Amino acid sequence: MREHNLDGTTTDLFPVDPSTERLLALLREIFETHWRDVIFGSCIEGAVFEARFTAAPRLTVLDGYVTVAFDPSQPWHLHLCIGPHKGTRTRPTPPALAAWRRCTRAAFFRDRDRAGEQMTWGFRMWNGRDEQMITAFFPNPWLDPETMRPRRTADWACLATWMKLRERYAGILAEAPPVATKPPAMH
């Protein structure tokens, strides 16, 4: 599926089954196995929050929420509603609110610039109102992972994790690296 964006770029989406079991397995791979390579956060028009782990996180699940917690020295964590959410006995969650909070759509994505050159690879989740919950960016062949500065030539090996996970969770076979002679036009 391809979305056409207002700025002339496009986004290719590769849907993932948003079942609790599937999302938990995928999130475990992203955050417990590939935590060193992934940048994540919210990514909506007008605001991007990007974070990267400095220590291996641990995932737990309670009342439909997966919690990604970090090294105890880091004072923050995140919660994502991926399953049935009921609240407590004394404060039950209304069904409409539980449906709003829960992930109902997930997809791997690849962004392309106006000329069609591939420029960003990631995974995204949306809640019951189609609001973005999280975006995880995978290593970019056009960016140096240490400096996050553009490279003159792409390192296509960077796409191995994205392609492997996309194949496992979205059923899309890995493809040959794109034939690109110049970097894409990034923002």
C-alpha positions in Angstrom: 0.0 0.0 0.0 1.4 3.5 -0.8 0.4 6.7 0.8 0.9 10.0 -0.9 2.1 12.8 1.5 1.3 16.5 1.2 5.0 17.4 0.6 5.2 15.2 -2.5 6.9 12.2 -0.7 5.4 8.8 -0.5 5.2 6.1 2.2 5.1 2.4 1.4 3.3 0.5 4.1 3.6 -3.3 4.8 0.8 -4.2 7.3 1.4 -6.4 10.3 -1.3 -8.3 12.2 -2.0 -6.2 15.3 -2.8 -9.1 17.6 -1.4 -9.0 21.1 0.9 -12.0 20.5 2.3 -10.8 17.2 2.9 -7.3 18.4 4.5 -8.5 21.7 6.9 -10.8 19.7 7.8 -8.0 17.3 8.3 -5.4 20.0 10.5 -7.9 21.9 12.7 -8.3 18.8 12.9 -4.5 18.2 13.5 -3.5 21.8 15.3 -6.4 23.4 17.3 -7.7 20.5 17.9 -4.6 18.3 17.8 -1.9 20.9 21.3 -0.6 20.0 20.3 0.2 16.4 16.7 1.5 16.7 15.7 5.1 17.2 12.1 5.5 18.4 9.5 7.9 19.5 6.5 9.8 18.3 6.6 11.1 14.8 3.7 13.2 13.8 3.5 16.3 11.6 5.0 19.2 13.6 6.7 17.1 16.3 9.3 14.3 16.3 10.6 12.8 19.5 13.6 10.6 19.0 15.2 8.4 21.7 17.8 5.7 21.6 18.7 3.2 24.3 21.9 3.3 26.2 21.2 0.0 28.0 19.2 -3.1 27.1 15.5 -2.6 28.0 13.1 -5.2 29.5 9.5 -5.7 28.3 6.7 -6.7 30.7 2.9 -6.8 30.1 0.1 -5.7 32.4 -3.6 -5.1 31.6 -3.0 -5.0 27.9 0.0 -2.6 28.1 3.5 -3.6 27.2 6.0 -1.6 29.3 9.5 -1.0 27.9 11.7 -0.2 30.9 15.3 0.7 30.9 18.3 0.5 33.1 17.2 1.6 36.6 19.6 4.6 36.3 17.3 6.0 33.5 14.2 7.7 34.9 11.8 7.0 32.1 10.0 4.2 30.3 7.1 3.8 27.8 3.8 2.0 27.7 2.0 0.8 24.6 -1.5 -0.7 24.7 -1.4 -3.9 22.6 -4.0 -6.1 24.2 -7.3 -6.2 26.1 -7.4 -3.3 28.6 -9.8 -3.4 31.5 -8.5 -1.1 34.2 -8.9 -2.0 37.9 -11.9 -3.3 39.8 -12.4 0.1 41.4 -11.6 2.1 38.2 -12.7 0.0 35.2 -11.8 1.3 31.8 -14.9 2.1 29.7 -14.9 -0.2 26.6 -14.9 2.8 24.2 -11.8 4.2 25.9 -10.1 0.7 25.9 -10.8 0.4 22.2 -9.3 3.9 21.5 -6.1 3.1 23.4 -5.4 -0.3 21.9 -3.2 -0.7 18.8 -5.5 -1.6 15.9 -3.0 -1.1 13.0 0.7 -1.7 12.6 3.0 -1.6 9.7 6.6 -1.6 8.5 7.2 1.5 6.3 9.6 2.9 3.8 9.5 6.6 2.9 10.5 7.9 -0.5 11.5 11.4 -1.5 9.8 13.3 -4.3 11.9 11.6 -6.9 11.1 8.1 -5.5 14.4 7.5 -3.8 14.1 5.4 -0.7 15.1 7.5 2.4 13.7 6.1 5.7 12.8 2.6 7.0 10.8 1.8 10.1 7.9 0.3 12.0 4.8 2.2 13.2 1.7 1.5 15.3 -1.7 3.3 15.4 -4.4 3.2 18.1 -8.2 2.7 17.7 -8.6 6.3 16.5 -5.8 5.9 13.9 -3.5 8.1 16.0 0.2 7.3 15.8 1.4 5.5 19.0 5.1 5.0 18.2 7.5 5.0 15.3 10.7 3.0 15.3 13.4 4.0 12.8 15.8 1.3 11.7 19.4 2.0 10.6 19.5 4.2 7.5 21.9 3.3 4.7 22.3 7.0 3.9 23.2 8.1 7.5 26.4 7.5 9.5 25.2 5.7 12.7 27.6 7.5 14.9 27.2 11.1 13.7 23.7 10.8 12.1 25.2 12.9 9.2 24.5 12.0 5.6 26.9 9.6 3.8 28.0 10.1 0.1 27.4 6.4 -0.6 24.9 4.1 1.0 25.7 1.2 3.3 22.9 -1.2 2.1 23.8 -3.8 4.8 22.0 -1.4 7.2 18.7 -2.7 5.9 19.3 -6.3 7.0 17.4 -6.1 10.3 14.4 -4.1 8.7 14.1 -6.6 5.9 14.4 -9.7 8.2 11.7 -8.4 10.6 9.5 -7.2 7.8 9.7 -10.7 6.2 9.0 -12.4 9.5 6.1 -10.2 10.6 4.6 -8.7 7.4 5.4 -11.6 5.1 7.3 -9.5 2.6 10.4 -11.2 1.2 13.7 -9.4 1.4 14.6 -7.5 -1.8 17.8 -6.4 -3.5 19.1 -3.1 -2.4 17.9 -0.2 -4.5 19.9 1.1 -7.3 20.6 4.6 -6.2 23.6 6.7 -7.3 22.9 9.7 -5.1 21.4 10.2 -1.6 17.7 11.0 -1.3 16.5 14.5 -0.6 16.0 14.3 3.2 14.2 17.0 5.1 
